[in-house]
Amino acid sequence: MRQQYPPCILIGDVTRQFVNICRSLRFSTHCTFLIASERAPFDTSGHVHMSWCCLDSLTDATFPADEPVLVIFCLGGEVVIEHFDDPVNLGGYLSECVWDLKNRQPLQTASRKNPAVPVDQSGSLGAIVARCISTHLAGSGEAWRADVVLMLDYEGVPRFLGGMWAGIDGSRTSLNLFSPELHSDIQSAEFGALRFVGSENSIFSLSITDDGSGGKPDVSLLACHNSDSWTMLRAVGINIPLIIVQNFLRRKVVTHYFVSPRDVTWCRQDDFPRYGFDFDHAYFDLDETLTWLGGPLVDGISALRKLYSAGVSLTLITRHTKPIADTLASIGVDPTYFRKIIPVKKTQLKSSYIGKRSIFIDNEFAERHDVRKNCEIPVLDVDQLDFLPQLSASV
């Protein structure tokens, strides 16, 4: 576990979009998160890296003078990212954000507008993405539209994060996640030659529409992001707010599906995505899945107990370096919940121990990537427990 946690300020209007952003980051151990809003989006007391303050208190907050700060600002569906390498200018920016929120002002300043990205010219970013989508959907013979989320990273290089599409002839009533093949094709498109200096660290969405006439699809920038699309993408393992944080830490991002899009559907009753896969067994990690900073990770433990009560067979699989029995006792987890406890050595892969008809729950990206690649089962970060119908998570 890292020793330093750079600050990230989440400031917004408590809309569905803002609440989903905060929920997406509540288990992240990459930053110390401070939520600033008119009211708390949820109870943050059980989240050791996250706290909440009211808007009026934000201007009194202090931050280390020698640390960069990430600000994610959400207002009216727009999401703006700002990196402050020198916190000298941070106070003025936060005061401006608070004023905008209190006065419900649209984002007007130049630094908060959509990036200056040409999207509809031949050879542009939008044209490249539209061509990939058209190749996959051309055979359908129907009109369609797609929403695509992209990021200009810390070097101004475009990064495709994910997308959804729907027919617009009435045959489909909701957006569908891109197929793994389409996602992969856009991921491997030649974006490398495109670079947008001055628009680094931007996140934006494209709307691409084909009327089915055989002409060129229309491409435009969306003024606001689709919160439900972001939530559907999080269900398959593409956590866009967490990707924003990873980019802040200057890490190159490539997105992957860790759950098949066929196994994610929008539940109208819950107004939220739910998983549809079957499983008999669940493998849990320990560190930052059931425990963090020496204490219990309450949501992970709650999920463990609910699955146990539902008759799901459980295995603990961990690289924990301390006595496992002592740690379980310290966080109030009965070791008899587990059919087996597997200590994994540094040179071993967790995937070598995983069986079929199972799910795997682990905070670490590398561990999930290993198990997904080698076992082809659903692999979940802790925040994705939200989507298990067996847990009836409050959303």
C-alpha positions as CSV (number, residue, x, y, z in Angstrom):
1,M,0.0,0.0,0.0
2,R,1.3,3.4,-1.0
3,Q,2.4,5.9,1.7
4,Q,1.4,9.1,0.0
5,Y,-2.1,10.0,-1.3
6,P,-2.2,13.1,-3.5
7,P,-5.3,15.3,-3.0
8,C,-8.3,15.1,-5.3
9,I,-11.2,17.5,-4.9
10,L,-14.6,16.4,-6.1
11,I,-16.9,19.5,-6.4
12,G,-20.3,19.4,-7.8
13,D,-24.1,19.9,-7.8
14,V,-25.3,16.6,-6.3
15,T,-26.9,15.6,-9.6
16,R,-27.0,11.9,-10.6
17,Q,-23.8,12.4,-12.6
18,F,-21.9,13.9,-9.6
19,V,-23.1,11.2,-7.2
20,N,-22.1,8.5,-9.6
21,I,-18.6,10.1,-10.0
22,C,-18.2,10.1,-6.2
23,R,-19.5,6.5,-5.8
24,S,-17.1,5.4,-8.6
25,L,-14.1,6.6,-6.5
26,R,-15.2,5.6,-3.0
27,F,-12.9,2.6,-2.9
28,S,-9.9,4.1,-4.7
29,T,-6.7,4.2,-2.8
30,H,-4.9,6.4,-5.3
31,C,-5.8,9.8,-3.8
32,T,-7.2,11.4,-0.7
33,F,-10.6,12.5,-1.9
34,L,-12.5,15.6,-0.6
35,I,-16.1,15.9,-1.7
36,A,-17.5,19.5,-1.7
37,S,-21.2,19.9,-2.3
38,E,-24.4,21.3,-0.8
39,R,-25.0,18.0,0.9
40,A,-23.1,14.7,1.2
41,P,-23.9,12.4,-1.7
42,F,-23.7,9.4,0.7
43,D,-22.2,8.5,4.0
44,T,-18.4,8.7,3.6
45,S,-17.6,7.6,7.2
46,G,-16.6,4.1,6.1
47,H,-14.3,5.2,3.3
48,V,-10.9,5.9,4.7
49,H,-9.6,7.9,1.7
50,M,-12.7,10.0,1.3
51,S,-14.4,12.8,3.3
52,W,-17.1,15.5,2.7
53,C,-17.4,19.2,3.4
54,C,-20.0,21.8,2.6
55,L,-19.2,24.3,-0.1
56,D,-18.7,27.2,2.3
57,S,-15.9,25.2,4.0
58,L,-14.1,24.4,0.9
59,T,-12.3,27.7,0.6
60,D,-10.9,27.2,4.1
61,A,-9.4,23.8,3.2
62,T,-5.6,23.6,3.1
63,F,-3.5,21.5,0.8
64,P,0.2,20.6,0.8
65,A,2.2,23.3,-0.9
66,D,4.5,20.8,-2.7
67,E,1.9,18.4,-4.0
68,P,-0.2,18.5,-7.2
69,V,-3.9,18.6,-6.8
70,L,-6.6,17.1,-9.1
71,V,-10.0,18.9,-9.2
72,I,-13.0,17.2,-10.9
73,F,-15.8,19.7,-11.2
74,C,-19.4,18.7,-12.2
75,L,-22.2,21.1,-13.0
76,G,-25.3,20.5,-15.1
77,G,-23.9,17.2,-16.6
78,E,-20.6,18.8,-17.7
79,V,-17.4,17.4,-16.2
80,V,-14.3,19.5,-16.1
81,I,-10.8,18.3,-15.0
82,E,-8.1,20.6,-13.7
83,H,-4.6,19.7,-12.6
84,F,-2.8,22.1,-10.3
85,D,0.9,21.4,-10.1
86,D,1.2,24.7,-8.1
87,P,-1.6,25.1,-5.6
88,V,-1.1,28.9,-5.6
89,N,-3.9,29.3,-8.1
90,L,-6.1,26.6,-6.5
91,G,-8.0,28.8,-4.0
92,G,-9.2,31.3,-6.7
93,Y,-10.4,28.4,-8.9
94,L,-12.3,26.7,-6.1
95,S,-13.9,30.0,-5.1
96,E,-15.0,30.4,-8.7
97,C,-16.5,26.9,-8.7
98,V,-18.4,27.5,-5.5
99,W,-19.9,30.7,-7.0
100,D,-20.9,28.9,-10.1
101,L,-22.6,26.1,-8.1
102,K,-24.4,28.5,-5.8
103,N,-25.7,30.6,-8.7
104,R,-26.3,27.7,-11.0
105,Q,-24.2,29.3,-13.7
106,P,-23.3,27.3,-16.8
107,L,-19.6,26.7,-17.4
108,Q,-18.5,29.9,-19.1
109,T,-14.7,30.2,-18.6
110,A,-12.5,29.2,-21.5
111,S,-10.7,26.6,-19.3
112,R,-14.0,24.8,-18.7
113,K,-15.4,24.5,-22.2
114,N,-15.2,21.3,-24.3
115,P,-11.7,20.8,-25.8
116,A,-11.0,22.4,-29.2
117,V,-11.1,19.0,-31.0
118,P,-12.2,18.9,-34.7
119,V,-14.5,15.9,-34.9
120,D,-16.2,15.9,-38.3
121,Q,-13.5,16.6,-40.9
122,S,-12.0,13.7,-42.9
123,G,-9.2,12.1,-40.9
124,S,-10.3,13.7,-37.6
125,L,-10.8,11.9,-34.4
126,G,-14.5,11.7,-34.8
127,A,-14.2,10.4,-38.4
128,I,-11.8,7.7,-37.3
129,V,-14.2,6.5,-34.5
130,A,-17.3,6.8,-36.8
131,R,-15.6,4.7,-39.5
132,C,-14.9,1.9,-36.9
133,I,-18.5,1.9,-35.8
134,S,-19.9,2.0,-39.3
135,T,-17.8,-1.1,-40.2
136,H,-19.5,-3.1,-37.5
137,L,-23.0,-1.8,-37.9
138,A,-23.2,-1.3,-41.7
139,G,-24.7,-4.8,-42.2
140,S,-27.7,-4.0,-39.9
141,G,-29.3,-1.8,-42.6
142,E,-30.9,0.4,-39.9
143,A,-30.3,3.9,-38.6
144,W,-28.3,4.1,-35.4
145,R,-26.6,6.5,-33.0
146,A,-23.7,6.0,-30.7
147,D,-22.3,7.8,-27.7
148,V,-18.5,7.5,-27.3
149,V,-16.4,8.7,-24.4
150,L,-12.8,9.8,-25.1
151,M,-10.1,11.5,-23.1
152,L,-7.1,13.6,-24.1
153,D,-4.5,12.4,-21.7
154,Y,-1.7,14.4,-19.9
155,E,0.2,14.6,-23.2
156,G,-2.9,15.6,-25.3
157,V,-3.1,12.1,-26.9
158,P,-6.6,10.8,-27.6
159,R,-7.7,7.8,-25.5
160,F,-10.9,5.8,-26.4
161,L,-12.5,4.8,-23.1
162,G,-15.8,3.2,-24.1
163,G,-19.1,3.6,-26.0
164,M,-22.7,2.6,-26.4
165,W,-25.1,2.4,-29.3
166,A,-28.8,2.0,-30.2
167,G,-31.0,1.7,-33.2
168,I,-33.1,4.8,-33.8
169,D,-36.0,3.1,-35.7
170,G,-37.8,2.2,-32.5
171,S,-36.6,-1.4,-32.4
172,R,-34.3,-0.6,-29.4
173,T,-35.3,1.6,-26.5
174,S,-31.9,1.9,-24.7
175,L,-28.3,2.2,-25.4
176,N,-26.3,-1.1,-25.7
177,L,-22.6,-1.5,-24.8
178,F,-20.3,-1.9,-27.8
179,S,-19.4,-5.5,-28.5
180,P,-15.9,-6.5,-27.4
181,E,-14.9,-6.7,-31.1
182,L,-16.0,-3.1,-31.8
183,H,-14.4,-1.9,-28.6
184,S,-11.1,-3.5,-29.5
185,D,-11.2,-2.1,-33.0
186,I,-11.6,1.5,-31.8
187,Q,-9.0,0.9,-29.2
188,S,-6.5,-0.1,-31.8
189,A,-7.4,2.7,-34.2
190,E,-4.5,5.0,-35.3
191,F,-4.9,7.9,-32.8
192,G,-1.2,8.1,-32.1
193,A,-0.5,10.7,-34.8
194,L,-3.2,13.0,-33.3
195,R,-2.2,15.3,-30.4
196,F,-4.0,18.3,-29.0
197,V,-1.7,20.7,-27.3
198,G,-3.6,23.0,-25.0
199,S,-6.5,20.6,-24.4
200,E,-4.6,18.0,-22.2
201,N,-6.5,16.3,-19.4
202,S,-9.9,16.7,-21.0
203,I,-12.8,14.2,-21.1
204,F,-15.5,14.5,-23.7
205,S,-18.3,12.6,-25.4
206,L,-19.1,12.3,-29.1
207,S,-22.5,11.7,-30.6
208,I,-22.3,9.8,-33.9
209,T,-25.5,9.3,-35.9
210,D,-26.1,7.3,-39.1
211,D,-29.6,7.7,-40.8
212,G,-29.2,4.5,-42.7
213,S,-29.1,6.2,-46.1
214,G,-25.5,5.1,-46.8
215,G,-24.1,8.6,-46.4
216,K,-21.4,9.7,-44.0
217,P,-22.4,9.6,-40.3
218,D,-22.9,12.9,-38.5
219,V,-20.4,13.5,-35.6
220,S,-20.8,16.1,-32.9
221,L,-19.5,17.0,-29.5
222,L,-22.0,16.4,-26.7
223,A,-22.3,19.3,-24.3
224,C,-23.0,17.0,-21.4
225,H,-22.0,13.5,-20.5
226,N,-24.5,10.6,-20.2
227,S,-24.4,9.6,-16.6
228,D,-26.1,6.3,-17.2
229,S,-23.6,5.4,-20.0
230,W,-20.7,6.0,-17.5
231,T,-22.5,3.7,-15.0
232,M,-23.0,0.9,-17.6
233,L,-19.3,1.2,-18.5
234,R,-18.3,0.9,-14.9
235,A,-20.3,-2.3,-14.7
236,V,-18.1,-3.9,-17.3
237,G,-14.9,-2.6,-15.5
238,I,-14.4,0.8,-17.2
239,N,-14.4,3.2,-14.3
240,I,-14.1,6.6,-16.0
241,P,-13.6,8.7,-12.9
242,L,-10.9,6.3,-11.8
243,I,-9.3,6.7,-15.3
244,I,-9.3,10.4,-14.7
245,V,-7.3,9.8,-11.5
246,Q,-4.9,7.4,-13.2
247,N,-4.3,10.0,-15.9
248,F,-3.6,12.6,-13.1
249,L,-0.9,10.2,-11.9
250,R,0.5,10.2,-15.5
251,R,-0.3,6.6,-16.3
252,K,-1.2,5.5,-19.8
253,V,-4.7,4.0,-19.9
254,V,-6.1,1.2,-22.0
255,T,-9.6,0.1,-21.2
256,H,-10.7,-3.6,-21.1
257,Y,-14.0,-5.4,-20.5
258,F,-13.8,-7.4,-17.3
259,V,-17.4,-8.5,-17.6
260,S,-19.0,-9.5,-20.8
261,P,-21.4,-6.7,-22.1
262,R,-24.0,-9.5,-22.7
263,D,-24.1,-10.0,-18.9
264,V,-25.0,-6.4,-18.1
265,T,-28.6,-5.1,-18.5
266,W,-30.4,-2.0,-17.4
267,C,-32.9,-3.0,-14.7
268,R,-35.9,-0.7,-15.1
269,Q,-37.2,-1.5,-11.6
270,D,-33.9,-0.4,-10.0
271,D,-33.1,2.2,-12.7
272,F,-29.6,0.8,-12.5
273,P,-27.5,-1.8,-14.3
274,R,-27.5,-5.4,-13.0
275,Y,-25.5,-8.5,-13.8
276,G,-27.1,-11.5,-15.4
277,F,-24.4,-14.1,-15.1
278,D,-24.7,-17.2,-12.9
279,F,-22.0,-18.3,-10.5
280,D,-21.7,-20.8,-7.7
281,H,-18.4,-19.7,-6.2
282,A,-16.8,-16.3,-5.3
283,Y,-13.1,-15.7,-4.8
284,F,-12.2,-12.8,-2.5
285,D,-8.9,-11.0,-2.1
286,L,-8.1,-9.6,1.3
287,D,-6.1,-6.4,1.1
288,E,-8.1,-3.4,0.0
289,T,-11.0,-5.7,-0.7
290,L,-12.0,-6.8,2.9
291,T,-9.5,-4.6,4.8
292,W,-7.7,-1.3,4.3
293,L,-5.4,0.7,6.5
294,G,-5.6,-2.0,9.1
295,G,-9.4,-1.8,9.5
296,P,-12.4,-3.4,7.9
297,L,-13.6,-2.5,4.5
298,V,-17.3,-2.5,5.4
299,D,-18.8,-2.9,1.9
300,G,-16.6,-5.8,1.0
301,I,-17.3,-7.6,4.2
302,S,-21.0,-7.0,3.8
303,A,-20.9,-8.4,0.3
304,L,-19.0,-11.5,1.6
305,R,-21.6,-12.1,4.3
306,K,-24.6,-11.7,2.0
307,L,-23.1,-14.1,-0.6
308,Y,-22.4,-16.6,2.2
309,S,-26.0,-16.3,3.4
310,A,-27.2,-16.9,-0.1
311,G,-25.3,-20.2,-0.3
312,V,-22.4,-19.1,-2.5
313,S,-19.2,-21.0,-1.9
314,L,-16.4,-18.7,-0.9
315,T,-12.6,-18.8,-1.2
316,L,-10.1,-16.3,0.2
317,I,-7.1,-15.9,-2.2
318,T,-4.5,-13.4,-1.0
319,R,-0.9,-12.2,-1.0
320,H,-1.4,-10.8,2.5
321,T,2.0,-10.8,4.3
322,K,0.7,-10.8,7.9
323,P,-0.9,-13.8,9.7
324,I,-4.2,-14.2,7.8
325,A,-6.1,-15.6,10.8
326,D,-5.1,-12.6,12.9
327,T,-6.2,-10.1,10.2
328,L,-9.5,-11.8,9.7
329,A,-10.1,-11.7,13.5
330,S,-9.2,-8.0,13.6
331,I,-11.9,-7.1,11.0
332,G,-14.5,-9.4,12.4
333,V,-14.6,-12.0,9.6
334,D,-15.3,-15.6,10.6
335,P,-12.7,-17.8,8.7
336,T,-15.3,-20.6,8.5
337,Y,-17.0,-18.5,5.8
338,F,-14.4,-19.7,3.4
339,R,-14.3,-23.2,2.0
340,K,-10.6,-22.6,1.5
341,I,-8.0,-20.0,2.2
342,I,-5.2,-19.8,-0.4
343,P,-2.0,-17.8,0.4
344,V,-0.4,-16.9,-3.0
345,K,3.3,-16.3,-3.4
346,K,4.8,-13.4,-5.3
347,T,5.8,-15.6,-8.2
348,Q,2.4,-17.3,-8.5
349,L,-0.6,-16.3,-10.5
350,K,-4.0,-16.2,-8.8
351,S,-5.6,-17.4,-12.1
352,S,-3.9,-20.8,-11.5
353,Y,-6.3,-21.4,-8.6
354,I,-9.6,-20.2,-10.0
355,G,-12.4,-22.5,-11.1
356,K,-15.3,-22.2,-13.5
357,R,-18.8,-20.8,-12.7
358,S,-17.1,-18.3,-10.4
359,I,-16.5,-14.6,-9.9
360,F,-13.3,-13.0,-8.7
361,I,-13.3,-9.9,-6.5
362,D,-10.0,-8.0,-6.1
363,N,-9.0,-4.3,-5.9
364,E,-5.8,-4.7,-7.9
365,F,-6.1,-4.2,-11.7
366,A,-3.2,-6.6,-12.5
367,E,-4.8,-9.4,-10.6
368,R,-8.2,-8.9,-12.3
369,H,-6.5,-8.7,-15.7
370,D,-4.7,-12.0,-15.1
371,V,-7.8,-13.8,-14.0
372,R,-10.0,-12.4,-16.8
373,K,-7.4,-13.2,-19.4
374,N,-6.7,-16.8,-18.2
375,C,-10.0,-17.9,-16.7
376,E,-12.6,-15.9,-18.7
377,I,-14.9,-15.4,-15.7
378,P,-16.4,-12.1,-14.4
379,V,-13.8,-10.2,-12.4
380,L,-14.9,-7.3,-10.2
381,D,-13.4,-4.4,-8.4
382,V,-15.0,-3.6,-5.1
383,D,-17.1,-0.8,-6.6
384,Q,-18.6,-3.3,-9.1
385,L,-20.3,-5.1,-6.2
386,D,-23.0,-2.5,-6.7
387,F,-24.3,-4.4,-9.7
388,L,-24.7,-7.9,-8.2
389,P,-28.4,-8.5,-7.8
390,Q,-27.7,-10.9,-5.0
391,L,-26.6,-8.0,-2.9
392,S,-29.5,-5.6,-3.6
393,A,-27.1,-2.7,-3.3
394,S,-28.6,0.7,-2.5
395,V,-27.9,3.0,-5.4
